[in-house]
Amino acid sequence: MSRRGCLAVLSLGMGLACLFVAGGLDSPRAGETALILGRALYEQGRGVGNREIHGTLGNGVELTGSAVACANCHGRDGRGLSEGELRAPDIRWRTLTDRFASVRHGSAAVPYDQSSLAQTLATGQRPDGSRLSPAMPRFDLSEAEVSALVEQLSALSATASSPPPVPPVVLGLVPQPGLDRTADQLVRRIDQCPETMRPQPTASIRWVRYQDPGDALRQLEEIRSRTADLILVAPYIVGWEDRFAEWISSRPLTVLLPVAFRSPVGSERWLYRLPGVERQVERLVEEAAKWHAGGVTLAIDLRDRLSEHLGAVAERMAKTWDLPLERWTAQKRTQPLRPERPLLWLRPMREIERLVGRVAPHRILVPSLFYHPAEVPRGGRWATAEWVVAYPYHPREPSTGRWLAPAAVWGASACQMLVSLVSDRQAGEFAFPLDLAPLPVVISPRQTDAEAREMVELLTNPYILAQRKAKSGL
């Protein structure tokens, strides 16, 4: 939740607070004392005795100290800030206590006083009974700390008007043209947003094209050094999610709608995401548990970090469902398969016919990342095998039944993001959804679904393809 460039300014506020706590200031008047404490609370998230205050988000995530400082989201002047799709409201005291604030600022219909503010900060419920956004923490403030915070909000009400905030720079991060077909289609789809979203205005997006992940991070770092407020919309980080997550963890950038296969963990600030390949694997295990087949067989490649990682995800999910799971590494084919048990295949599709023995499983479960119709074995022992594939979103358009390619789904969502970044439809707080789609869908594709085959090819991880070409000497 940290905002850009706050550290240097906030360090001064922390220094003043520490001097006061240590007795280094000469007998400040009572109002000054409360204001110093209020400023430390507002800017640093530090309360009485320099303690780090605690806050809990609506999703249960706990934050402390500077991570929950009011200035991060509401600005040092208290007038509110936009961060991606989230918009924090004006919380200056004259706004919170204004009986007509609901008309002018989109805030609570019932004005606040100190008592109701304390109740709202603790419970997340406004004086009119409505609930705060889940993105707004619930705090553990004492009565003295709430009183000091009111002093600070009142002081902010008396400050001179500040210039309007500079709009953020919106970036799209994608590979160089020709390196990845899905990325190229995504760029074309998003470039059409101004036309497809008319008459609604859309924020302009600047494309950052990279040759490889290292080049992407170098360019982002160089742009970040020159630009204060950056928002990444639909960054294409397929195949290097871990590296991206490590880089972004120490940088105050907002990431909206990442194009990724790995599901982000709760601490990663990736907002509005579609289910990753991990969630697809979990969904397949859920399906296997419903079939009462006595367990599931897991096929992984110990030489492939992604395959091994997804295997661990499957094992954790199997324990949740109390489902027996048998690892099958297929190194020497010494471990025969049980055909009655579904086979969860987390390896390249081209290997399955060579590695499986004489009897094929009745059902093969595959996340869309590993499913390639052209490599599915046909005839013989495979004639009766049922292929069950998990997709990250519903692959058919409800009204027409037409297959939806990934670029179309991500692109349409990105257009909505670009509209939201320039519109001011709601001056209050935005909701804080994380997933744009429900659980991944599991379907049995038909051989006649040409669009389905095309879509699966588009979902292929480009870095896996690059490794495959390198191994084959192409």
C-alpha positions in Angstrom: 0.0 0.0 0.0 3.1 2.3 0.1 2.9 5.3 -2.2 5.7 6.6 -4.4 8.5 8.8 -3.0 7.1 8.8 0.6 10.1 7.5 2.4 12.3 10.6 2.5 9.5 12.8 3.6 8.1 10.4 6.1 11.5 9.8 7.7 11.4 13.5 8.9 8.0 12.9 10.4 9.2 9.8 12.2 12.2 11.7 13.5 10.0 14.4 15.0 7.8 11.8 16.6 10.8 10.0 18.1 12.2 13.2 19.5 8.9 14.0 21.2 8.6 10.5 22.7 12.1 10.7 24.0 11.5 14.1 25.5 13.6 16.0 23.1 11.1 18.8 22.4 10.8 21.5 25.0 7.4 21.3 26.6 5.0 21.6 23.6 1.5 22.9 24.3 -1.3 20.3 24.4 -2.5 21.0 20.9 1.0 20.7 19.5 1.5 17.4 21.3 -1.7 15.9 19.8 -0.8 17.2 16.4 2.7 15.6 16.4 1.1 12.3 17.4 -1.6 12.8 14.8 1.0 13.5 12.1 3.0 10.4 13.1 -0.2 8.3 12.9 -1.2 9.7 9.5 2.2 9.6 7.8 4.0 6.8 9.5 1.4 4.5 11.1 3.0 5.1 14.5 0.9 5.8 17.7 1.5 6.5 21.4 5.0 5.5 22.5 6.1 5.2 18.8 4.3 1.9 18.6 3.4 0.5 15.1 -0.3 0.5 14.7 -2.0 -2.6 13.3 -4.6 -2.7 10.5 -6.5 -5.6 9.0 -7.8 -5.6 5.4 -11.2 -6.9 4.5 -9.6 -10.1 3.2 -8.0 -10.7 6.6 -4.4 -9.6 5.6 -2.7 -7.9 8.6 -0.5 -4.9 8.0 1.5 -2.8 10.4 3.2 0.6 10.7 4.0 2.5 7.5 2.1 -0.1 5.4 -1.2 1.2 6.9 -0.3 4.9 7.1 -3.2 7.1 5.9 -1.0 9.2 3.6 -0.2 6.1 1.5 -3.7 6.1 0.0 -5.3 9.4 1.0 -2.3 11.6 0.2 -0.2 13.8 2.4 -2.8 16.5 2.0 -5.8 14.2 2.8 -7.6 14.9 -0.5 -7.5 11.3 -1.7 -5.5 9.5 -4.4 -6.2 7.2 -7.2 -4.1 4.0 -7.4 -5.2 1.9 -10.4 -8.9 1.1 -10.1 -8.9 2.0 -6.4 -9.7 5.6 -5.4 -9.3 6.7 -1.8 -11.6 9.6 -0.8 -11.0 13.0 0.7 -10.7 12.5 4.5 -10.0 16.1 5.6 -12.0 16.7 8.7 -14.1 19.4 7.2 -15.1 16.9 4.5 -15.9 14.1 6.9 -18.0 16.4 9.1 -19.7 18.2 6.2 -23.5 17.5 6.2 -23.5 17.8 2.4 -20.4 15.8 1.9 -22.4 12.9 0.3 -23.4 15.1 -2.5 -20.0 16.8 -3.1 -17.6 14.0 -2.3 -19.4 10.7 -2.5 -18.6 10.0 1.1 -20.9 8.9 4.0 -24.4 10.2 3.9 -24.2 10.8 7.7 -21.4 13.2 8.8 -18.7 12.0 11.2 -17.9 13.1 14.7 -14.9 11.8 16.7 -16.9 9.0 18.3 -18.3 7.7 15.0 -14.9 8.0 13.3 -13.4 5.8 16.1 -16.2 3.2 15.5 -15.7 3.3 11.7 -11.9 2.8 12.0 -12.3 -0.1 14.3 -15.2 -1.9 12.6 -15.3 -0.7 9.0 -18.9 0.5 9.3 -19.8 4.1 8.5 -22.2 6.1 10.5 -25.0 5.5 8.0 -24.5 1.7 8.3 -22.7 1.1 5.0 -19.4 -0.8 4.9 -16.0 0.5 3.9 -14.1 -1.0 1.0 -12.2 -4.2 1.9 -9.1 -2.3 0.9 -9.5 0.1 3.8 -7.9 -1.4 7.0 -9.6 -1.7 10.3 -7.4 -0.2 13.0 -6.6 -0.8 16.7 -6.4 2.8 17.8 -6.8 4.0 21.4 -9.1 7.0 22.2 -6.0 9.3 22.5 -4.8 8.2 19.1 -8.2 8.8 17.5 -8.2 12.3 19.1 -4.7 13.0 17.7 -5.7 11.8 14.3 -8.7 14.2 14.3 -6.2 17.0 15.1 -4.2 16.0 12.0 -7.2 15.8 9.8 -8.4 19.2 11.0 -4.9 20.7 10.3 -5.1 19.3 6.8 -8.5 21.0 6.3 -6.8 24.4 7.0 -3.9 23.9 4.5 -3.9 25.8 1.2 -5.2 24.1 -1.9 -2.7 21.9 -3.6 -2.4 21.6 -7.4 -4.4 18.8 -9.0 -2.5 15.5 -9.0 -0.6 14.5 -12.1 -2.3 11.6 -13.8 -0.3 8.3 -13.7 1.6 7.0 -16.6 -0.1 3.8 -17.9 2.3 1.1 -19.3 1.7 -2.1 -21.0 4.6 -4.6 -20.8 4.8 -7.1 -23.7 7.5 -9.0 -25.7 8.9 -7.6 -28.9 6.6 -8.1 -32.0 6.8 -11.6 -33.4 8.1 -13.3 -30.2 4.7 -14.3 -28.9 1.5 -14.5 -30.9 -0.8 -14.0 -27.9 1.0 -10.8 -26.8 0.8 -9.4 -30.3 -3.0 -10.1 -30.4 -3.3 -8.5 -27.0 -1.6 -5.3 -28.1 -3.9 -5.1 -31.2 -7.0 -5.7 -29.0 -6.0 -3.0 -26.5 -5.0 -0.5 -29.1 -8.7 -0.7 -30.4 -10.0 0.2 -26.9 -10.7 3.9 -27.8 -12.9 2.8 -30.6 -14.6 -0.2 -29.0 -15.4 1.7 -25.7 -16.8 4.9 -27.3 -18.3 7.2 -26.1 -16.4 6.5 -22.9 -12.9 8.0 -22.9 -10.0 5.7 -22.2 -6.6 6.3 -20.7 -3.8 6.2 -23.2 -1.4 3.3 -22.8 2.3 3.3 -23.6 3.8 -0.1 -24.7 7.1 -1.2 -23.3 8.4 -4.0 -25.6 11.1 -6.3 -24.2 13.4 -9.0 -25.7 13.6 -11.1 -22.5 12.6 -10.7 -18.8 15.9 -9.0 -18.0 15.4 -6.4 -20.7 11.8 -5.9 -19.4 13.0 -5.1 -15.8 15.8 -2.9 -17.0 13.3 -0.8 -19.0 10.8 -0.6 -16.2 13.5 0.5 -13.7 14.7 3.3 -16.1 11.1 4.5 -16.6 10.4 4.4 -12.9 13.5 6.5 -12.1 12.0 9.3 -14.3 8.3 8.9 -13.6 6.7 9.3 -10.2 3.4 7.4 -10.7 3.3 4.2 -12.8 0.5 1.8 -13.4 1.1 -1.5 -15.3 -2.0 -2.7 -17.2 -2.0 -6.2 -18.5 1.8 -6.8 -18.2 2.7 -10.0 -20.1 4.8 -11.9 -17.5 4.0 -15.5 -18.7 6.8 -17.8 -17.7 8.7 -15.4 -15.4 6.1 -14.6 -12.8 8.5 -15.3 -9.9 11.1 -13.0 -11.1 8.6 -10.2 -11.8 7.1 -10.7 -8.3 10.5 -10.4 -6.7 11.3 -7.2 -8.5 7.9 -5.6 -7.9 7.9 -6.4 -4.2 10.2 -3.5 -3.3 8.7 -1.0 -5.8 5.5 0.9 -5.3 3.9 0.1 -8.7 0.3 -0.9 -9.3 -0.2 -4.0 -11.4 -3.7 -4.5 -13.0 -4.8 -7.5 -14.9 -1.5 -9.4 -15.2 -1.2 -11.9 -18.1 0.3 -14.8 -16.1 -0.1 -18.5 -15.6 1.1 -18.7 -12.0 -1.5 -17.6 -9.4 -0.1 -14.6 -7.4 0.1 -15.0 -3.6 -1.8 -12.7 -1.3 1.1 -10.4 -0.7 1.6 -9.6 -4.3 -0.1 -6.4 -5.5 -1.6 -7.8 -8.7 -5.1 -6.6 -8.9 -7.9 -7.9 -11.0 -6.4 -11.2 -12.1 -7.7 -14.3 -13.9 -7.0 -17.7 -12.4 -3.5 -19.0 -12.9 -2.3 -22.5 -13.9 -2.0 -23.4 -10.2 -5.7 -22.8 -9.7 -6.4 -24.9 -12.8 -4.5 -27.8 -11.3 -6.4 -27.5 -8.0 -9.7 -27.5 -10.0 -8.7 -30.7 -11.8 -8.0 -32.4 -8.4 -11.4 -31.2 -7.2 -13.0 -32.9 -10.2 -11.0 -36.1 -9.6 -12.3 -36.2 -6.0 -15.9 -36.2 -7.3 -15.4 -39.3 -9.4 -14.7 -41.7 -6.5 -12.1 -43.6 -8.5 -10.0 -44.5 -5.5 -7.4 -41.8 -6.0 -5.5 -40.0 -8.7 -2.2 -40.6 -10.4 0.2 -37.6 -10.8 2.6 -37.5 -13.7 5.4 -34.9 -13.4 8.8 -34.2 -14.8 11.4 -33.9 -12.0 13.7 -32.1 -14.4 11.1 -29.3 -15.0 10.7 -26.8 -12.1 7.3 -25.8 -13.2 6.1 -29.4 -13.4 7.5 -30.2 -10.0 6.0 -27.1 -8.5 2.5 -27.8 -9.9 2.9 -31.4 -8.6 3.3 -30.0 -5.1 0.2 -27.9 -5.6 -1.7 -31.0 -6.7 -0.5 -32.9 -3.6 -1.6 -30.2 -1.2 -5.1 -30.1 -2.9 -5.4 -33.9 -2.8 -4.8 -33.8 1.0 -7.5 -31.2 1.4 -10.0 -33.6 -0.3 -8.5 -36.7 1.5 -7.8 -38.1 -2.0 -5.1 -40.7 -2.4 -2.5 -39.4 -4.8 0.3 -41.5 -6.4 3.3 -39.9 -7.9 4.3 -41.4 -11.3 7.6 -40.0 -12.7 7.7 -42.5 -15.6 11.5 -42.5 -15.7 11.8 -46.2 -16.6 8.2 -47.3 -16.9 8.7 -49.5 -13.9 5.6 -48.2 -12.3 2.5 -49.4 -14.2 -0.5 -47.1 -14.3 -3.9 -48.0 -12.9 -6.3 -47.3 -15.7 -9.3 -46.8 -13.4 -7.6 -43.9 -11.7 -7.6 -40.5 -13.5 -4.1 -39.4 -14.6 -3.2 -35.8 -13.9 -0.7 -35.0 -16.6 1.8 -32.2 -15.9 4.3 -32.9 -18.6 4.7 -32.0 -22.3 1.8 -33.6 -24.2 4.1 -35.1 -26.8 5.6 -37.5 -24.2 2.4 -39.2 -23.1 2.1 -41.9 -25.8 5.8 -42.9 -25.3 5.7 -43.1 -21.5 2.3 -44.6 -20.8 2.2 -48.4 -20.9 0.0 -50.7 -22.8 -3.2 -49.7 -21.0 -4.2 -46.1 -21.2 -6.1 -44.4 -18.3 -9.8 -43.9 -18.7 -9.5 -40.2 -17.9 -6.6 -37.8 -18.4 -6.7 -34.5 -16.6 -4.7 -31.6 -18.1 -4.4 -27.9 -17.4 -4.7 -25.9 -20.6 -1.0 -25.0 -20.5 0.0 -28.6 -21.2 -2.9 -29.6 -23.5 -2.1 -29.6 -27.2 -4.8 -31.2 -29.4 -2.3 -31.9 -32.2 -0.2 -34.1 -29.9 -3.1 -36.0 -28.4 -2.7 -39.7 -29.3 -5.6 -41.3 -31.3 -6.9 -44.8 -31.9 -5.8 -48.0 -30.3 -5.6 -48.0 -26.5 -6.4 -44.3 -26.6 -9.7 -44.6 -28.4 -11.8 -44.6 -25.2 -9.7 -42.2 -23.2 -11.5 -39.1 -22.0 -9.5 -35.8 -22.0 -10.6 -33.3 -19.4 -9.0 -29.8 -19.7 -9.1 -26.9 -17.2 -9.3 -23.4 -18.7 -8.6 -20.2 -16.8 -12.0 -18.7 -17.9 -15.1 -20.0 -19.6 -13.9 -20.6 -23.1 -17.2 -20.2 -24.9 -19.2 -17.0 -25.3 -22.6 -17.7 -23.7 -24.8 -16.2 -26.4 -23.1 -17.7 -29.5 -21.0 -20.6 -28.2 -18.0 -19.2 -30.0 -14.6 -20.0 -28.5 -12.9 -17.0 -26.8 -9.1 -16.6 -27.3 -7.1 -15.4 -24.3 -6.2 -12.1 -26.0 -9.9 -11.3 -26.4 -10.7 -11.9 -22.7 -7.7 -10.0 -21.3 -8.1 -7.3 -23.9 -11.7 -6.6 -23.1 -10.9 -6.4 -19.4 -8.0 -4.1 -20.1 -10.3 -1.7 -22.0 -12.5 -1.5 -18.9 -9.5 -0.7 -16.8 -8.5 2.1 -19.2 -12.0 3.6 -19.0 -11.9 3.5 -15.2 -8.5 5.2 -15.0 -9.9 8.4 -16.6 -13.5 8.4 -15.4 -14.7 9.9 -12.2 -18.0 8.0 -11.8 -17.5 7.5 -8.1 -15.6 9.9 -5.8 -15.7 7.4 -2.9 -13.8 4.2 -2.5 -13.7 1.5 -5.2 -14.3 -2.1 -4.4 -11.2 -4.3 -4.2 -11.9 -7.5 -6.3 -9.0 -9.8 -6.9 -10.3 -12.3 -9.4 -12.2 -11.3 -12.6 -13.3 -14.9 -13.2 -14.7 -17.6 -11.0 -13.0 -21.0 -10.6 -11.4 -22.4 -13.8 -13.8 -24.4 -15.9 -13.2 -28.1 -16.7 -14.5 -29.3 -20.1 -14.0 -32.2 -22.4 -13.0 -30.7 -25.8 -14.3 -32.2 -29.0 -12.1 -33.1 -31.9 -14.2 -30.8 -34.1 -13.5 -27.7 -32.0 -11.0 -26.0 -34.3 -11.3 -22.8 -32.3 -10.5 -24.7 -29.1 -7.4 -26.0 -30.7 -6.4 -22.5 -31.7 -7.0 -21.2 -28.2 -4.9 -23.9 -26.6 -2.0 -23.1 -28.9 -2.3 -19.4 -27.8 -2.2 -20.4 -24.2 1.2 -22.1 -24.6 3.9 -20.7 -22.5 6.4 -19.1 -24.9 9.4 -19.9 -22.7 8.5 -23.6 -22.7 8.3 -23.4 -26.5 11.7 -21.7 -26.6 13.3 -24.4 -24.4 11.7 -27.1 -26.6 13.2 -25.5 -29.8 16.6 -25.2 -28.1 16.6 -28.9 -27.1 15.6 -30.0 -30.6 18.4 -27.9 -32.1 16.1 -25.7 -34.1 
